[in-house]
């Protein structure tokens, strides 16, 4: 039914087109105009208030410590920081103390927030007589010679109490302490990250209290010393960064500093301090693994420097030219005499990187003489081993026949080489040792035939038979 209906409608449509010449249909259009993506705002701003020995820094036609005409530089309204200093004190003495309340404002998104102390430097700026009596290095002033950092102590807390206790420059009960009475050091404090809480709410004020003190017990060792460092605050968007941690912003490099603030120094370079060597053979020098100052992210390097190569002396077991090769393995030794430890292959020569060329067996071996112990004896490195059994030899006797070695002795013989008394008419066919031939008389009265009667050594008739006559 459906198929027929469709055909019928097609026919009607064609007819309409033929008759009227136009096509009418229903339609509707909807349009969305000016679609926009606009990035949100994210801007960290800071204001600060401070106290020194109980006097507040008051700004009114200039900033001065309260009740004095001494200028101060640690108070300002909310702004992007441009060279402002949380601390700028030039006459600190034992017993002094102070505090800064740092107000942080993130406009206008929730954020994680990290604080960092970096680039700390200690200077000894002079050597007054009282300091010299307790500071042996006082006479060598300069960077990293001061001791003030070893005595100045800090406490840091989140000054976020309820109501009047929020941002009041006082560590109140219940407020989170980040650092308590610690010596100054390069460190990162997670004010808010995934490891210690929830993100800071955007467009709200968040205060950090920082108090410091130089204990009254501090002695003359800090006189004229100064400490300089950077204070950084870093805000990171919280959205899509649920696992963010402050230490993840920093990468450890090999430089003797805890760059990623995890309490460990150069932990990714486990070979530091271990023994190492540089160079080969005679050039080899010992040292220890140290950080590569030219590539602190790369592997450790050896502190040793290889020596200067010399001329290779072959077959001394030493790598004189420091190429990592010795003896026949060094191409410089090709054609030189070597020793492969085998006696019976003869004199050895270096070739193709090894002691591979040999002159051959140095022993005469089975050479057919009377000595059957002239083969190579590897164990004794001489020519005293038994010649092979059944090898040819010569015991010096003709009449016992061909000789063969057996168990190192020329003792096996084939027998007389002569026919001897064989019953023929020749009675001179026995072995003649003196002349090494078969011309000796056969034994008297041995059988024979056809004789010239009465001739010595010839076959003759004797009694009733022919025999060799005397």
C-alpha positions in Angstrom: 0.0 0.0 0.0 2.7 2.5 0.9 4.6 1.9 -2.3 1.5 2.5 -4.5 0.7 5.7 -2.6 4.2 7.1 -3.3 3.9 6.4 -7.0 0.6 8.2 -7.1 2.0 11.2 -5.4 4.8 11.3 -7.8 2.4 11.4 -10.7 0.4 14.3 -9.2 3.6 16.2 -8.6 4.7 15.9 -12.2 1.3 17.0 -13.4 1.4 20.1 -11.2 4.8 21.0 -12.6 3.6 20.6 -16.1 0.4 22.6 -15.6 1.5 25.4 -13.3 5.3 25.8 -14.0 6.2 26.4 -10.3 6.9 24.4 -7.1 5.5 25.5 -3.7 6.7 23.9 -0.3 6.7 24.7 3.4 9.9 26.1 5.0 11.3 27.6 8.3 14.8 29.0 9.2 16.3 29.5 12.7 19.6 31.4 13.2 22.0 31.8 16.2 23.9 35.0 15.7 27.2 36.1 17.4 28.3 33.0 19.2 31.2 33.9 21.5 33.9 32.3 23.6 35.5 34.7 26.1 38.4 33.6 28.4 37.8 34.2 32.1 39.9 36.4 34.2 42.6 35.1 36.4 44.8 37.7 38.1 46.7 37.4 41.4 47.0 40.7 43.3 48.7 41.3 46.6 48.5 43.9 49.4 50.6 43.9 52.6 50.8 45.3 56.1 53.7 45.0 58.5 55.0 45.5 62.0 58.5 45.9 63.4 59.2 45.5 67.1 55.5 46.3 67.7 55.4 49.4 65.5 53.1 49.3 62.4 54.2 50.7 59.0 51.7 53.6 58.5 51.3 55.2 55.1 50.0 58.8 55.1 52.0 61.1 52.9 54.8 58.6 52.9 55.2 55.4 54.9 56.9 55.5 58.4 57.2 53.2 61.3 54.5 54.2 63.7 55.7 56.9 66.2 59.0 57.5 64.4 60.3 59.3 61.4 62.0 56.2 60.1 60.7 55.2 56.6 59.3 51.8 55.9 58.6 50.0 52.6 56.5 47.0 53.5 52.9 48.3 53.2 50.8 48.8 50.1 47.3 48.5 48.8 46.0 45.6 46.5 48.0 45.6 43.3 50.2 43.7 40.9 53.6 43.7 42.5 56.3 45.7 40.8 59.4 45.6 43.0 57.6 45.8 46.4 59.4 44.2 49.4 57.8 42.4 52.2 61.0 42.9 54.3 63.5 45.7 54.0 65.4 46.2 57.3 68.9 47.4 57.7 69.5 47.5 61.5 68.3 44.2 62.8 69.6 43.3 66.3 69.2 40.2 68.6 65.7 40.4 70.2 64.1 42.1 67.2 60.9 40.8 65.8 58.4 41.7 63.1 55.3 40.5 61.2 53.8 40.9 57.7 50.2 40.1 56.8 50.1 39.3 53.1 46.6 39.6 51.5 46.1 37.6 48.3 43.3 38.2 45.9 42.6 36.0 42.8 40.3 37.7 40.3 38.0 36.0 39.6 38.4 32.2 39.6 39.0 29.6 42.3 42.7 28.7 42.5 45.4 26.7 44.1 48.1 28.9 45.7 51.8 28.3 46.4 54.3 30.3 48.3 58.0 30.0 47.7 61.3 31.3 49.2 64.0 31.3 46.6 67.5 32.6 45.7 68.6 33.0 49.4 72.0 34.6 49.7 74.1 35.4 52.8 76.6 38.1 52.9 79.3 39.0 55.4 79.7 42.8 54.8 82.5 43.5 57.1 84.5 42.4 60.1 84.1 44.4 63.3 86.3 43.5 66.2 83.5 41.9 68.3 82.6 39.6 65.3 86.2 38.7 64.6 86.5 37.1 68.1 83.7 34.6 67.3 83.8 34.3 63.5 86.9 32.7 62.0 85.9 33.5 58.5 85.0 37.1 59.2 88.1 38.4 57.4 86.9 36.9 54.1 83.6 38.8 53.4 81.3 38.2 50.5 78.5 36.1 49.2 77.6 32.9 51.3 80.0 34.0 54.0 77.3 35.5 56.4 75.7 33.6 59.3 72.4 35.6 59.7 70.4 32.9 58.0 71.5 30.4 60.6 69.8 32.4 63.4 66.8 34.3 61.9 63.6 32.3 62.5 60.2 32.4 60.8 56.6 31.3 61.5 54.1 31.3 58.7 50.3 30.6 59.0 47.0 31.0 57.3 45.6 34.1 58.9 42.0 33.1 58.1 40.2 33.1 61.5 36.5 33.9 61.7 35.3 37.5 61.7 37.6 39.9 63.5 40.3 37.2 63.7 40.7 37.1 59.9 43.8 39.0 58.6 44.5 40.5 62.0 48.3 40.0 62.0 48.0 37.6 64.9 48.4 33.8 65.0 45.1 32.9 66.6 44.0 29.5 67.9 42.8 27.2 65.2 44.6 28.9 62.3 46.7 26.5 60.2 50.5 26.9 60.8 52.6 26.2 57.7 56.0 26.8 59.2 56.7 27.3 62.9 59.8 29.1 64.3 62.0 27.6 61.6 65.3 28.8 60.3 65.1 30.5 56.9 65.6 28.3 54.0 64.7 27.9 50.4 61.3 26.1 50.5 57.9 26.0 48.9 54.7 26.2 51.1 51.5 24.8 49.6 49.0 27.4 50.9 46.3 25.5 49.1 46.8 22.5 46.9 45.4 19.0 46.5 47.6 17.7 49.2 46.5 20.0 52.0 43.0 21.3 51.4 40.5 22.8 49.0 41.0 25.6 46.4 40.8 29.3 47.5 37.6 30.9 46.4 37.9 33.5 43.7 37.3 37.2 44.6 37.8 36.5 48.3 40.6 37.8 50.4 43.1 35.2 51.8 45.7 36.3 54.3 49.1 34.8 55.1 50.8 35.8 58.3 54.6 35.8 58.4 56.4 36.6 61.7 60.1 36.6 62.2 62.5 37.0 65.1 66.2 37.1 65.8 66.6 35.4 69.2 68.2 37.5 71.9 70.7 34.8 72.5 72.3 35.5 69.1 75.9 36.6 69.6 78.2 38.9 67.7 78.7 36.4 64.8 75.9 38.0 62.8 77.3 41.6 63.0 77.1 43.4 59.6 75.7 40.2 58.0 72.8 40.4 55.6 70.4 37.9 54.0 68.7 38.5 50.7 66.0 36.4 49.1 62.9 36.3 46.9 59.3 35.7 48.1 57.0 34.3 45.3 53.3 33.6 45.3 51.9 31.5 42.4 48.2 31.0 41.7 47.0 28.2 39.4 43.5 27.7 38.2 41.7 24.9 40.2 39.3 23.9 37.4 40.4 20.7 35.6 43.5 20.7 38.0 42.1 18.5 40.7 45.4 16.7 41.4 47.6 19.8 41.4 50.4 20.0 43.9 52.8 22.9 44.5 55.9 20.8 44.2 54.8 19.5 40.7 55.6 23.0 39.4 59.3 22.4 40.0 61.7 20.1 38.4 64.7 18.7 40.2 68.0 19.2 38.5 71.5 18.1 39.6 73.0 21.1 41.3 73.1 20.4 45.1 69.8 22.2 45.7 66.3 20.8 46.5 64.7 22.3 43.3 61.4 20.5 43.7 61.1 21.2 47.4 60.4 17.6 48.4 63.0 17.5 51.1 65.6 15.6 49.0 68.5 16.9 47.1 69.5 15.5 43.7 67.5 12.3 44.5 67.2 11.4 40.8 71.0 11.0 40.4 71.8 8.0 42.6 75.4 7.6 41.4 76.5 10.9 42.9 79.6 10.4 45.0 80.3 6.9 43.8 83.7 6.0 42.4 84.2 6.3 38.6 87.0 6.3 36.1 87.8 8.3 33.0 89.9 7.0 30.0 91.3 3.6 29.3 94.5 1.7 30.0 97.4 3.8 31.0 95.3 7.0 30.7 92.7 5.8 33.2 92.1 8.1 36.2 89.8 7.7 39.2 87.3 10.2 40.5 83.7 10.4 41.7 80.4 11.1 39.9 79.3 14.7 40.1 76.6 16.9 38.6 77.2 18.1 35.1 77.3 21.9 35.4 76.8 22.2 31.6 73.8 20.0 31.6 72.3 19.8 35.1 69.3 17.8 33.8 71.5 15.2 32.2 73.3 12.2 33.8 76.1 12.5 36.3 79.7 12.9 34.9 83.0 11.7 36.3 85.2 14.2 38.0 88.3 12.6 36.7 90.1 13.6 33.5 91.8 10.9 31.3 95.6 11.0 30.9 97.6 11.5 27.7 98.0 8.4 25.5 101.5 6.9 24.8 102.9 4.5 22.2 101.5 1.0 22.3 104.0 -1.7 23.5 102.7 -5.0 22.2 102.2 -8.1 24.4 102.8 -6.3 27.7 99.2 -6.7 28.7 98.9 -2.9 29.0 96.8 -0.4 27.0 99.6 2.1 26.4 97.9 4.1 23.7 94.6 4.2 25.7 92.3 3.0 22.9 90.7 0.3 25.0 92.6 -2.5 23.2 95.6 -4.6 24.3 98.0 -7.1 22.8 96.8 -8.6 19.5 93.4 -6.9 19.8 95.1 -3.6 19.0 95.7 -3.2 15.3 99.1 -1.7 16.1 100.3 -5.2 17.0 99.5 -7.0 13.8 102.5 -9.1 12.7 104.0 -9.0 16.2 105.0 -12.2 18.0 102.5 -13.3 20.6 101.8 -16.4 22.7 98.4 -18.2 22.6 99.5 -20.5 25.5 99.7 -23.5 23.2 103.2 -25.0 22.7 102.5 -27.6 20.1 101.3 -25.2 17.4 104.6 -23.5 17.1 105.5 -19.8 17.1 102.5 -17.5 17.2 101.9 -14.2 15.4 99.1 -11.5 15.8 96.7 -11.2 12.9 93.1 -10.0 12.5 92.7 -8.9 16.1 94.0 -12.2 17.7 96.9 -14.5 18.2 95.7 -16.6 15.3 98.8 -17.3 13.1 101.0 -20.3 14.0 104.2 -21.7 12.5 103.3 -25.3 13.1 104.4 -28.3 15.3 108.0 -27.6 16.5 108.7 -31.4 17.0 110.1 -33.9 14.5 107.6 -36.6 15.7 107.5 -39.9 14.0 110.4 -39.4 11.6 111.5 -43.1 11.1 114.6 -43.0 13.3 115.3 -45.2 16.3 113.7 -42.6 18.7 109.9 -43.2 19.3 109.6 -40.3 21.8 109.9 -37.2 19.6 106.3 -36.1 19.4 105.1 -32.8 21.1 104.4 -32.9 24.8 102.0 -30.0 25.5 102.1 -30.6 29.3 105.9 -30.3 29.5 106.3 -28.0 26.5 108.9 -30.1 24.8 109.4 -33.0 22.3 109.3 -36.0 24.5 105.9 -37.5 23.9 105.5 -41.0 22.5 105.3 -41.1 18.7 102.1 -42.7 17.5 101.9 -46.5 17.8 102.7 -48.3 14.5 104.6 -45.3 13.1 107.8 -46.2 11.2 111.1 -46.4 13.1 114.5 -48.0 12.7 116.3 -50.0 15.5 119.5 -50.3 13.4 119.1 -54.0 12.7 118.4 -55.3 9.2 117.7 -58.9 9.9 114.5 -58.4 12.0 112.7 -56.6 9.2 110.6 -53.4 9.1 110.3 -51.6 12.5 107.3 -49.9 14.2 106.9 -47.8 17.3 104.9 -49.2 20.2 104.4 -47.4 23.5 107.3 -45.1 22.8 109.8 -47.9 21.9 110.9 -49.1 18.5 109.9 -52.7 19.4 107.6 -54.1 16.8 109.4 -55.9 13.8 108.1 -57.6 10.7 110.7 -60.4 10.7 113.6 -61.4 8.5 113.4 -59.9 5.1 115.4 -62.9 3.6 114.0 -66.3 2.2 116.7 -68.3 4.0 116.7 -72.1 3.7 113.7 -72.4 1.4 114.6 -75.8 -0.2 115.9 -74.5 -3.5 119.3 -75.0 -4.8 120.7 -71.7 -3.4 122.2 -72.2 0.1 123.2 -68.5 0.5 119.9 -66.8 1.1 120.0 -66.2 4.8 120.2 -62.7 6.3 123.6 -61.1 6.4 123.5 -58.4 9.1 127.0 -57.2 8.4 126.1 -56.3 4.8 122.4 -55.7 5.2 121.4 -58.2 2.6 120.4 -61.8 2.0 123.8 -63.5 1.1 124.7 -65.4 4.3 124.9 -69.2 4.2 121.7 -71.0 5.0 122.1 -73.3 8.0 124.2 -76.5 7.4 122.3 -79.5 6.4 119.1 -77.5 5.6 117.2 -79.1 2.7 118.0 -78.1 -0.8 118.3 -79.6 -4.3 120.5 -79.4 -7.5 123.9 -79.0 -6.1 127.4 -78.7 -7.5 128.9 -81.5 -5.3 131.8 -80.6 -3.1 131.3 -76.8 -3.3 131.1 -74.9 0.0 127.7 -73.3 0.7 126.1 -75.2 -2.1 123.5 -77.9 -2.1 125.0 -81.4 -2.2 124.1 -84.9 -1.7 124.7 -86.0 1.9 123.7 -89.5 3.0 120.4 -90.1 1.5 119.3 -86.5 0.6 120.4 -83.2 -0.8 121.4 -80.7 1.9 123.3 -77.5 2.2 126.9 -78.6 2.9 129.3 -76.9 5.3 
